[in-house]
């Protein structure tokens, strides 16, 4: 990737700012116009939930296309057609702010565990409520709620780190994701995400853009059978073993990316 000219970097800074503005505007349009209208259409609660998730997925897809076509970033999604199966738990690392945007953009009816703060944000509160995403509020009921949606045949996206990875640091997984998977997942599918050069990490403000255009790569790994860890061990031991397996898998795969 060649170093960008000063003019190109200025354009990417402008496009990045426009991306944030459009994201906020899109959230308000979803909350105040699109989702309320969809909620008035006939159908049961599950149908309305599916419509809301499809609308959010489409909005995120259009946002990804804006970032790509404006030159803000490049991206490659390898194996996206393997995602979205019933009872599938998608486990991904979390290098940047936009990881969940890429995943939901390509999985129209996915559920997701998201930060509690999104329920207080005026731009995101409406969409996350109507889509019935799961709040990572730290309550004991959250694990069982997440396992329930998997047992009910939904696809669930989880970031086991709980927050974005610090730049130049390896991901550290919390055991909650493994516990959810062992309680309810039919299959676990890892997604390895790299963002080069780093941008929109926890330590970088949005306006500190890199000198070169960012390349986001999402690569779907091989399925993991949770029963292989559940068969001969108590749940706490199985959860610890699965978490360590996932942690080492992501360390290896990300190191080779």
Phi and psi in degrees as a GROMACS rama.xvg file:
@    title "Ramachandran Plot"
@    xaxis  label "Phi"
@    yaxis  label "Psi"
@TYPE xy
-80.3829  149.934  UNK-2
-64.1859  136.615  UNK-3
-78.1919  152.386  UNK-4
-73.1777  164.87  UNK-5
-60.5189  -39.3943  UNK-6
-64.6956  -39.9132  UNK-7
-67.0087  -37.8901  UNK-8
-67.2728  -37.9726  UNK-9
-63.9732  -39.8444  UNK-10
-64.5819  -41.2149  UNK-11
-66.8658  -33.2087  UNK-12
-64.475  -43.9091  UNK-13
-63.0272  -43.3604  UNK-14
-66.9546  -35.2518  UNK-15
-64.7313  -44.9848  UNK-16
-60.8563  -40.9123  UNK-17
-64.2425  -35.1437  UNK-18
-63.103  -43.3993  UNK-19
-64.8864  -42.799  UNK-20
-62.8132  -43.1245  UNK-21
-67.3193  -33.999  UNK-22
-63.2473  -45.9385  UNK-23
-63.5851  -44.4014  UNK-24
-62.9223  -41.9593  UNK-25
-62.058  -38.5308  UNK-26
-62.1531  -40.5405  UNK-27
-69.3828  -39.37  UNK-28
-63.9295  -42.4168  UNK-29
-60.367  -46.822  UNK-30
-67.2216  -43.0486  UNK-31
-93.9148  -22.5884  UNK-32
-122.879  -65.0575  UNK-33
-66.5364  -51.158  UNK-34
-67.3005  -40.1246  UNK-35
-60.9904  -39.4449  UNK-36
-64.9603  -44.5945  UNK-37
-62.1967  -32.6084  UNK-38
-68.5956  -19.8842  UNK-39
-83.5527  -13.6442  UNK-40
-72.0502  152.256  UNK-41
-64.2599  151.931  UNK-42
141.696  159.325  UNK-43
-81.3338  -177.891  UNK-44
-61.3545  -39.0263  UNK-45
-66.8949  -38.3359  UNK-46
-65.1283  -43.3214  UNK-47
-64.7656  -38.5397  UNK-48
-62.2549  -44.3326  UNK-49
-63.0152  -39.7694  UNK-50
-63.4235  -43.8014  UNK-51
-61.3055  -44.5059  UNK-52
-65.4132  -38.6836  UNK-53
-64.4578  -39.0421  UNK-54
-65.8149  -42.0589  UNK-55
-64.747  -42.5172  UNK-56
-60.002  -43.7141  UNK-57
-65.2874  -40.8928  UNK-58
-63.2479  -41.1511  UNK-59
-67.0147  -37.8349  UNK-60
-62.7584  -43.4109  UNK-61
-63.9295  -35.2251  UNK-62
-66.9477  -42.4411  UNK-63
-59.6326  -42.8954  UNK-64
-64.9791  -36.9826  UNK-65
-62.2265  -46.54  UNK-66
-62.4813  -37.6491  UNK-67
-71.0705  -48.6466  UNK-68
-74.913  -22.9627  UNK-69
-82.1469  -6.06653  UNK-70
86.1048  9.44183  UNK-71
-65.4448  -37.7378  UNK-72
-157.395  168.613  UNK-73
-115.091  156.744  UNK-74
-150.283  157.101  UNK-75
-142.268  126.974  UNK-76
-119.147  104.546  UNK-77
-95.3218  118.587  UNK-78
87.7425  21.4636  UNK-79
-60.3522  -26.2367  UNK-80
-69.8081  -10.4616  UNK-81
-86.5525  -2.01966  UNK-82
-103.882  150.259  UNK-83
103.643  15.4289  UNK-84
-82.402  154.049  UNK-85
-60.9832  133.405  UNK-86
71.6139  12.7202  UNK-87
-86.3482  129.462  UNK-88
-104.229  118.217  UNK-89
-96.5362  120.305  UNK-90
-111.571  125.286  UNK-91
-133.873  149.317  UNK-92
-76.7197  171.351  UNK-93
-136.288  69.9503  UNK-94
-77.5884  -20.2905  UNK-95
-146.104  172.301  UNK-96
-69.0434  -22.6947  UNK-97
-101.395  8.0457  UNK-98
-57.6893  -47.3729  UNK-99
-66.9004  -29.0477  UNK-100
-62.3103  -45.3828  UNK-101
-64.032  -42.7581  UNK-102
-67.5321  -50.6288  UNK-103
-65.933  -32.0898  UNK-104
-59.5552  -28.4322  UNK-105
-107.275  3.64268  UNK-106
-133.285  90.7134  UNK-107
-60.0752  -30.5186  UNK-108
-118.539  32.5868  UNK-109
-81.4104  145.895  UNK-110
-92.9877  166.866  UNK-111
-156.964  141.286  UNK-112
-88.9112  120.351  UNK-113
-126.552  162.679  UNK-114
-63.1018  144.658  UNK-115
-59.9543  -30.5545  UNK-116
-63.1039  -22.2877  UNK-117
-68.1967  -21.9511  UNK-118
-75.4532  -16.1655  UNK-119
-101.908  -10.63  UNK-120
-81.0581  125.059  UNK-121
-64.156  -23.2003  UNK-122
-82.641  -22.6441  UNK-123
-117.5  -13.7546  UNK-124
-59.9241  -45.8821  UNK-125
-61.2118  -52.712  UNK-126
-60.5358  -44.468  UNK-127
-68.5304  -31.1903  UNK-128
-70.5668  -47.8878  UNK-129
-69.7334  -27.9891  UNK-130
-82.2889  -8.61609  UNK-131
57.4931  43.0607  UNK-132
-68.9074  162.381  UNK-133
-97.6205  129.312  UNK-134
-82.618  129.943  UNK-135
-84.3097  70.1805  UNK-136
-94.2457  3.91818  UNK-137
80.2196  4.50352  UNK-138
-79.616  152.264  UNK-139
-61.9728  -27.1487  UNK-140
-71.9381  -18.8734  UNK-141
-62.3311  -41.9537  UNK-142
-61.8929  -43.3896  UNK-143
-71.0465  -35.8013  UNK-144
-62.0317  -43.2308  UNK-145
-66.0674  -41.275  UNK-146
-64.0898  -35.927  UNK-147
-61.6366  -42.2347  UNK-148
-67.8753  -32.7385  UNK-149
-67.9664  -44.7383  UNK-150
-63.4871  -26.7352  UNK-151
-81.546  0.609709  UNK-152
94.8205  10.3321  UNK-153
-83.9682  159.993  UNK-154
-91.984  135.016  UNK-155
-125.484  128.473  UNK-156
-98.9279  129.557  UNK-157
-134.987  138.026  UNK-158
-109.345  101.613  UNK-159
-64.3879  -17.0266  UNK-160
-71.5646  -26.534  UNK-161
81.9452  -18.9621  UNK-162
-156.219  171.768  UNK-163
-68.4301  145.38  UNK-164
-67.0399  136.543  UNK-165
-67.4042  143.391  UNK-166
-55.3056  137.753  UNK-167
64.1174  21.7697  UNK-168
-120.158  148.325  UNK-169
-75.5443  148.81  UNK-170
-66.2989  145.764  UNK-171
-122.162  118.134  UNK-172
-92.709  138.496  UNK-173
-89.0563  154.099  UNK-174
-76.4819  -11.2647  UNK-175
-58.2964  -39.8689  UNK-176
-63.0759  -42.9186  UNK-177
-63.3827  -39.2724  UNK-178
-63.2883  -39.6748  UNK-179
-64.3087  -45.9519  UNK-180
-59.6551  -43.7799  UNK-181
-70.1091  -25.8855  UNK-182
-78.4753  -32.7105  UNK-183
-143.725  -13.3293  UNK-184
-78.3868  138.99  UNK-185
-80.8004  -33.6928  UNK-186
-152.581  146.674  UNK-187
-110.634  130.218  UNK-188
-124.849  116.836  UNK-189
-80.9443  146.127  UNK-190
-127.202  119.924  UNK-191
-97.0648  121.25  UNK-192
-115.178  128.911  UNK-193
-124.585  143.761  UNK-194
-130.562  111.474  UNK-195
-131.753  127.755  UNK-196
-64.3029  163.48  UNK-197
-64.9386  145.362  UNK-198
-158.091  154.343  UNK-199
54.9931  34.7957  UNK-200
-82.0858  -179.77  UNK-201
-66.4615  -24.506  UNK-202
-99.787  0.36961  UNK-203
-121.787  122.394  UNK-204
-67.75  158.523  UNK-205
-60.9433  -30.6649  UNK-206
-82.7438  -5.09723  UNK-207
-90.8747  77.5934  UNK-208
-86.4167  149.62  UNK-209
-71.565  165.475  UNK-210
-72.5282  -22.0431  UNK-211
-114.571  156.644  UNK-212
-62.4903  138.699  UNK-213
-75.5733  140.368  UNK-214
-116.643  117.332  UNK-215
-101.037  125.669  UNK-216
-122.012  126.429  UNK-217
-117.905  123.954  UNK-218
-126.985  121.682  UNK-219
-82.779  127.987  UNK-220
-91.3516  -174.074  UNK-221
-75.1014  145.604  UNK-222
-60.8904  149.265  UNK-223
-120.901  131.242  UNK-224
-88.2857  114.296  UNK-225
-64.118  -23.9463  UNK-226
-65.0972  -23.2795  UNK-227
-65.9027  -23.223  UNK-228
-100.584  -22.2916  UNK-229
-84.0206  -20.1223  UNK-230
-65.235  -45.0293  UNK-231
-125.247  29.0569  UNK-232
-149.851  151.349  UNK-233
-63.9873  156.015  UNK-234
-55.2559  -45.4456  UNK-235
-61.2027  -38.6112  UNK-236
-70.6085  -44.0998  UNK-237
-61.1531  -39.7422  UNK-238
-63.0923  -42.8434  UNK-239
-64.4681  -41.1248  UNK-240
-65.9861  -43.8553  UNK-241
-64.6402  -43.3323  UNK-242
-60.1183  -42.5764  UNK-243
-66.6923  -38.1852  UNK-244
-61.6247  -46.0376  UNK-245
-64.5281  -42.4391  UNK-246
-60.4328  -48.2681  UNK-247
-66.5568  -36.7585  UNK-248
-60.2311  -47.1264  UNK-249
-68.0082  -36.4284  UNK-250
-60.4175  -44.8903  UNK-251
-65.651  -48.953  UNK-252
-67.8306  -39.858  UNK-253
-72.1081  -31.3638  UNK-254
-66.3579  -29.2767  UNK-255
-90.7763  -1.98515  UNK-256
